[in-house]
């Protein structure tokens, strides 16, 4: 019996489509979005814990009040985990919802003391920084995993020759390993940008209040420590005015990343096309047609390209929100929350999907090698060799090879007779003619490129070593921060009064 499918396409596929890929491609067509402040609930709980612990240590609230507040926050956390708590829209935002919950469960006295020495301005700013830091750390992990997966494939293909392209046209011979290293080098820059964004975000705004501080003797260094922030963002006015800046910083990083991922995606579309056949995308990562039973579409790649454009739009919106705003809090900045959350939600799965694609990708090295021997891809190498052997300007040799290409057609390689005729036409002795056999071996051609960063197997192997080391160096401080964040979160969560 033929198994009934949950979608109308895919009967001709050997493997069932990956569920995450199907959802990634479907996007918001069938996905309900959560409330923005619902996303912030766990971060608001942490902010409240840190702030109230600080208030008690400063002698601003009694231990009994802190105990009730922390008990109430644990109750709330459990209800959130079991799906039994939802935000009440009549209470305006997450901050008032949480405070009202504590007041209801632990008494008005306890709930009423939570807001000492702060405003919703610095509270929401703090929640957003915790959210952005978490999103940045998660993104770093997924991009690093993608880079490591691609680099692992590069190790297997340092000698897998293939055509390189300019203007979508065959250009020169390269290798798949070299091509993959190019991806990783770009992704390493993305990891650097993510790290920088996290360092900018990871500063404590709590205590800035409504922009101008508070008369309560608070300890901002203590809340920075409890929230695993690197330091206090000192000036209270700048803390609030810069709310859009952290969102924009991470958005710029994501937009740059998505540009890289869109280039990779277009490469996968082009190189896996049935008329190219260099790559084959696993059935797990293709989608089908509602009318054409044979179709295998690289929808994931097209979706990633469109999401790159979407990221640019979100970034542009974020950059414009605070443009020309008066210093101090302005309600304009509330919309930055929605823009950056939408951006992260739309783009966060892209590196994970691509990792799955690369780990299941089939490389047709035979077809790649065949195409290296067509299209006069060795023309530059021959021109270079003539310039060296005959001590001629490269440009003259370039023109000679252009003529040799014309004389060789309809053949797809430079012929000996064409090269001989060309030398005669340009007034050069024919005995200088090269042994073209060595130039018709694609692997030997790339082996001759000895300089740093070239596609030669030796240099590509060195690039892989360098990029592997770079990934380790970039990852070490982020891994330390992740451990520190986890430890501080647990310390607040399990704080004993």
Number of C-alpha atoms within 10 A of each C-alpha: 3 5 6 8 10 7 11 12 19 22 16 13 17 10 13 16 19 17 10 14 23 17 14 20 19 14 14 11 8 8 10 8 9 8 14 14 21 16 15 17 22 19 23 24 23 22 22 23 25 24 27 25 26 21 26 17 16 15 12 17 18 14 16 11 21 24 19 20 28 25 15 22 25 16 14 20 18 12 13 15 10 8 9 10 13 13 16 11 10 8 13 11 17 24 22 16 19 22 23 17 19 25 20 13 17 19 16 14 13 23 22 14 19 22 18 17 20 20 19 16 24 24 24 25 25 28 25 25 24 26 20 24 26 16 18 25 18 14 22 24 17 20 24 22 16 25 25 18 17 20 25 17 18 24 20 12 21 24 24 21 29 28 23 17 13 8 6 8 10 17 18 21 24 26 28 26 28 29 17 22 27 14 18 27 19 16 22 19 15 22 24 17 20 27 22 16 22 24 15 17 27 23 22 27 33 34 31 27 23 20 22 15 18 16 8 13 12 22 15 20 19 21 25 22 16 23 29 22 25 16 17 20 22 16 13 21 19 17 28 26 19 18 26 23 19 23 23 24 21 27 27 22 22 25 23 20 24 27 18 18 23 22 16 18 22 16 14 21 21 16 18 20 16 11 8 14 16 23 21 19 22 22 21 19 27 24 21 21 13 10 9 9 13 13 16 19 17 22 20 24 26 15 19 28 21 13 21 24 15 18 27 19 15 22 24 15 16 26 18 13 17 20 9 7 13 9 13 16 20 14 8 11 19 16 13 25 18 15 21 24 19 16 22 19 13 19 21 18 16 26 23 17 20 25 19 17 23 17 15 15 18 14 20 15 19 13 15 22 20 13 19 24 19 16 18 21 24 22 20 18 17 20 21 16 16 22 17 13 12 13 10 12 13 16 12 14 23 18 14 19 23 15 18 24 22 13 17 17 13 8 13 13 20 25 16 16 13 17 22 18 17 22 21 11 11 13 9 14 11 13 8 12 16 16 9 15 9 11 20 19 14 25 21 13 20 21 16 13 16 13 10 12 16 19 28 26 25 18 19 26 22 15 25 22 13 12 19 17 12 13 20 11 11 17 18 10 12 19 14 10 17 15 13 15 20 12 15 18 19 13 14 19 17 11 13 10 13
